[in-house]
Amino acid sequence: MPLKHRALGRTAVQVSELCFGTMNFNDGTDDVEAERIVARFAEVGGNFIDSANIYSAGKSEAMLGRVLTKLQLRSQFVLATKVRGRMGDGPNDVGTSRLHILTQVEHSLKRLQTDRIDLLQIHHPDPHVPIDETLGAFESLISSGKVLYAGCSNFPAWTIVESLWASKENRLARFISEQPPYNLLDRRIERDLLPMAQTYGLAIIPWGPLAGGMLSGKYKRDAEAPAGSRYTNDRYRGAPIAESIWQVLEALENIAHQKEVTLSQLALAWVLSRPGVTCPIIGVRTADQLEDNLQAPQIEITVEDAAAIDKIIPPGTFVKDYYGMRNATLARW
């Protein structure tokens, strides 16, 4: 069945219920496979695609630009990317200053082979730059037509509210979306971010709905991880998979087995079903992985399913040991 579409926050823009993330482009996914993925995603109604300038130091954006141009699909997609990360050795090659944002947007436009970015997002908060300077840069880009909408990623609720106040006070561009981490190992955004977003009309575009592959179903206790997968047998970046994580994974596997779906499909369907969520980002490396993920929107998360999941990982909580396995970016949450 074709993907359904939802409003992107308070805007009239309609985006597919799954967003395709390109972090793996040039890092596990080559041009040929990327063309297969993007073509198939468009075929089923997918029209929302997300990147970032920092992915593979710009090479991911460049690959996406080549693919969209070759397939002649640019006009069919709402194209999102991000700015904030370090893109050079100079003191102004990082952050959310007006100088850095305007410079990097020009580079992203060239790599993406397009004349506009539909949704430009701040990748992470920048405590060194006043939010009104950042929003002022967005205002200029939107006025020039190089960017259509402004968004943010990994922002705590209070910083988004601060930005909304600054936008209103100074008549500047307003964030219309937020990209937070959200999955069945981490439900913390349910505490304040999701309610805030619903109150102020922000789209929520969760990244990591499969917890970096941990919820993919391919990792089993006392078994070798599949060749080429992100995790080794029992370690990810040197941290052991804790017993608390195995208990959650195995309990969720039981629910997936009862519903006759894969764990990845259950995990993705659950995020998609949550109140306030616009569309989770799927970061597949292959067309086969995409086919698995495309089944998720057809899966109903019943009241009984939700209650069973709440017993495994209660609302607003997270599996603390999960953060021993992820990088410092996530630790601040």
Secondary structure as GFF3:
##gff-version 3
##sequence-region A 1 333
A	DSSP	beta_strand	5	7	.	.	.	ID=ss1
A	DSSP	beta_strand	14	16	.	.	.	ID=ss2
A	DSSP	beta_strand	19	21	.	.	.	ID=ss3
A	DSSP	alpha_helix	31	43	.	.	.	ID=ss4
A	DSSP	beta_strand	48	50	.	.	.	ID=ss5
A	DSSP	three_ten_helix	55	58	.	.	.	ID=ss6
A	DSSP	alpha_helix	59	71	.	.	.	ID=ss7
A	DSSP	three_ten_helix	74	76	.	.	.	ID=ss8
A	DSSP	beta_strand	78	83	.	.	.	ID=ss9
A	DSSP	alpha_helix	98	112	.	.	.	ID=ss10
A	DSSP	beta_strand	117	122	.	.	.	ID=ss11
A	DSSP	alpha_helix	131	144	.	.	.	ID=ss12
A	DSSP	beta_strand	147	153	.	.	.	ID=ss13
A	DSSP	alpha_helix	157	170	.	.	.	ID=ss14
A	DSSP	beta_strand	175	179	.	.	.	ID=ss15
A	DSSP	three_ten_helix	188	190	.	.	.	ID=ss16
A	DSSP	alpha_helix	193	200	.	.	.	ID=ss17
A	DSSP	beta_strand	203	204	.	.	.	ID=ss18
A	DSSP	three_ten_helix	211	213	.	.	.	ID=ss19
A	DSSP	beta_strand	235	236	.	.	.	ID=ss20
A	DSSP	beta_strand	239	240	.	.	.	ID=ss21
A	DSSP	alpha_helix	243	259	.	.	.	ID=ss22
A	DSSP	alpha_helix	263	273	.	.	.	ID=ss23
A	DSSP	beta_strand	281	282	.	.	.	ID=ss24
A	DSSP	alpha_helix	287	293	.	.	.	ID=ss25
A	DSSP	three_ten_helix	296	298	.	.	.	ID=ss26
A	DSSP	alpha_helix	303	312	.	.	.	ID=ss27
A	DSSP	three_ten_helix	320	324	.	.	.	ID=ss28
A	DSSP	alpha_helix	328	331	.	.	.	ID=ss29
###
